[in-house]
């Protein structure tokens, strides 16, 4: 998928001073990368490239507080987000935290909690996530994504046959109903949306993991990490993320809580 770029100018009043602006956006523009195909984070209009959803609104708010313009970069996958943050072509990246990723970049506290579950054929005997952890059950997920990492480390009786990228919904339906795989691990928001348009598929009732979506910054950049964490605490305390989730009509995610600083 080709990266979609959206540059917007902000006229907001700088709330934190020039030092924070230069800390967050050393080029003078806050460049934020996110997973462009993850509906829980944002949606990219295929005609205009306009981005809507929680990530767009949070980046706009962070940039407003820092007094800088911003750029949204819709990336094709988590590795691309990581590479951009590491190479300095993005100042921040929106990703789910996991220990492997944390070896390459630093993460803020979570701003969004994202449950993960399975998509299965409608007639599947798998009703709960525990039903999938049985010998002979073929489970798939996107390689290196949160679902793959968690399931690889926690399944006891079967394993994950990971794929390089998220299959298109029609292809995923064909794989599941054709018996190539029995269950596909993904975030609940994405699962619900695919299930709503593909009646031959069903979303399992419970979740195997609740992932914290966070913001990645270059490894060792403590000043940028602290600045964003402090802003996130205020944004979360003001119920900004909850309101953004409601505006986007998302049903499979919830706002995280600000850090307990006691």
N, C-alpha and C positions, 0 to 999 in steps of 0.2 A: 504494500500500500504506500502510495506516495505521501510524504509528510505534507500536512496542510498547515500553512502559516497564516496567522492573523495578527496584524499589528494595529493596536489601537492607541490613541492618544488620550491621556487622562488630564482633566483639569482640576482634580481634587487638591485640597489643601494638604501640604506635607505635615504629617503628624509627628514624625520622629526625627526630623532634621536631616541635613545633608550627609552626615556620617553614615546613617543607616541606609540612605539611598545608595551611596557608593559601596557599602558593604554588600548589599543585596544585588546590586546591578552595576558592576564595575565598568561596563561599557556605556552606562547611562540609560539602558533599557533592560527591564526585568524579563528574561527569556525563560519560559516555563514549558517543560516537555511533559506530556501525559500520554496515556494509552488511548489512541484515537478511536479504537473499536470497542472500548469498554463503556457501555451506556451508564454505568453507575458513576463514572467520572465526568463524562461530557459527551455531547453529540456534535458531529461536524456536518454541516449542511453540504451535501455533495455538489450543489450548484454554486453556492457563494463562498464556501469555506468558513462561514461563520460558526463559531463554537458557542454552545449553550450548555448549561448545567453547572453543578457544584464547582468543578475546577475553574471554569471561566470566571465565576463570581468571586471565588476566593482569591484568585490571582489579581483580579481587578481591585479587590479590597486591600490586599497586601501592597500592591503598587500605589494605590491612592495614599495609603499611610506613609509610604516611603517617598512619595512625591516624584515618581518616575513613570514613564510610559511602559507598556508591556507588550510581549509577543507570546502567543500561544502556539506551541509546536505539537501537532498531533503525530505521535510516533506509532510505528507499526507493531511494536512489542516492547516488553520490559527491558530486553538487552539494549535496544536502541536508546531508551530513556537513560539507562545506566551509562552507556558510552558517551552520550551527549554531556551528561553532568561531569563525567571524568575528564572529557576533552575540553571542557569549558565552552562548548557551543550552546549549552543551556546552563542557566544559573541555578535552577531548581528543577526537580523532577518528581512527579506524582507516582508513587509506587506503593505496593504492599510491602511491609517490612518482612524480611526473613534473614536468618543468620548468615547465609551465604552472600546475600547482597550487601549486608553490613560490613563485610570484609573489604568491600570496594568503595562504598560511599557511606556517609553518615546520615542518620535518619532523625527527624523530629519525632515528637510524640504523635500518636494517631490523631487524625481529625475526622475520620470516618470509619465506622465498623461495618465490615462486609462479610456476611455469612456465605459459606461455600457448601454446595450440595452436589447431587448427581442429577443428570438428565438421563432418563431411561425410556425404553419403549412403553407405550401405554399399557400393554398386557404383561409387562415384566413382573416376576414374583418379588422383585426388590421394592419393598415398601418403605424401609428405613435404611439409613446409611450402613448400619451394622449388617444388613442382609447382603451387602455387596462384598464384604470382607470374608469371602469363602473360596475355597479351592475351585478352580475352573471358571471363575467369574473374570471376564476380560474388562479391565478398567483402563480408560484413557484420559489424558489431560494434556495441556500444552506444556512442552518441555521447559523446565526452568521457572515456570510460573508458580505462584503460591500453592495452587492445588497440587501440582506435581511434587513439589518439595515436601508438603505436609503428608500427602498420601504415601510417598516413597518411604518416609521415615516412620509411618505409623501403621500401615497395613500389616497384618499378621499372617494372613493365609493366602494372599494373592499379591500381585504387584502391578505397577502402572506401566502400560505400554504407551509412552509419551509420543506426541506428534510435534512436528516443528512449529506449527502455527495453528490458530483457531480455525477449524473448518467452517465454511459457509453453512448456514442453517440447513439448507436442503441437502447438502452433502452429509452433514452430521446425522440428519434423519435417516438417510439411506444406510449409513454405517450401522446405526443402532437397530433399525427395523430389519436390516438384512443379516444381522447376526455377526457382523464383523467385530463389534464391541458390545458389551452388555450395559455399560454405564460410562458416562462422561462427566468428569469433575470440572465444575466452573462456578463462578459466583452466582448467588441466587437471583440477583437482578437480571443477569443475562439469561439464566435458565428460564425464569418466568416469562421473559419476552419471547424467547424461542418457542416455549411450550404453548404460548397463546396463539401463535400463528401456525403451529404444526401439531394438529390434534392426535397424530399417531405417537406423540411423545408425551411424557409426564415428568413432572418435577417431584423428586422424593420429598417426603413431608418434613424431615428434619435436616440438620446441617452437620457436617463433619468437622468444621473449623470456622471460627469467626476471626477473619483477618483484619488487622488494623492498617488502614491506608494512611500513609505518612508522606512527608516531603523529604526527598533526598537532596543532599548538598555535597560538594566535593569533600573527600576525606580530609579531616584535620582543620576544616574551616570553622573553628569554634564561634567566631564572631557572627557569621552568617547563620549558623545553626541556632545560636541564642536569640538572635533578632527575630527569626521566624517563629521559634517556639513561643516567645513572648507575645507576638502578634496573634498566633493561633489560640493562646490562652484567652485573650480578650475576645476574639472572634467567636470562639466556642461558648464562652460565658454569656455572650449577647444572643445566643440561639441563632446566630447567622447561618450556620451550616444546616440546622434543622429547617429553617425557612427556605433555604436553597433546595434542599431535598424535596420539600413539599411543592415548591414551584415547578420542579422538574418532573413531578409525578412519580417519583421512585418509590417502590414498595419493598424492595429487598435489601435496603441498607438503613443505617441509623447514624445519627451524629455521635461522635465520641465526646468524652467529657474533658474539660480543661485539666491540666496537671494539678495534683494536690501538692501545694508548696509548703505544707506544714512540716 
